[in-house]
């Protein structure tokens, strides 16, 4: 995550992280055609994560402070996956705004306290690192 000051913070307490793209389509059926086409009209990107509650100053404090001041915060996130061969895929998600519900406090006896977050990504994701063909692949 990137703070307002531009500092990158590793969120080690996050145990689930998911991003999804959802295309929006509109049906189009030309006269005389039995086939109904689907035409892309746009897309949305969502980001959800679950964190074990070990600190509040990174995201929750910013959310509550901004709400008290009459506006919503935006966050920037990076998702990174690493393969066994050391290659990485890294994607940046900018201008993420809280969307849906955000758990403030969910308490259950005997369980690790966790907080669920949902965001709408208001910028096209950007790939910083890409997986390449595995070097072990047999030559054709």
Buried (B, 14 or more C-beta within 10 A) or exposed (E): BBEEEEEEEEBEBBEEBEBEEEEEEEEEEEEEEEEEEEEEEEEEBBBBBBBEBEEEEBBBEBBEEBEEEEEEBBBBBBBEEEEEEEBEBBBBBBEBEBBEEBBEEEEEEEEEEBBBBBBBBBEEBEEEBEEEEEEEEEEE
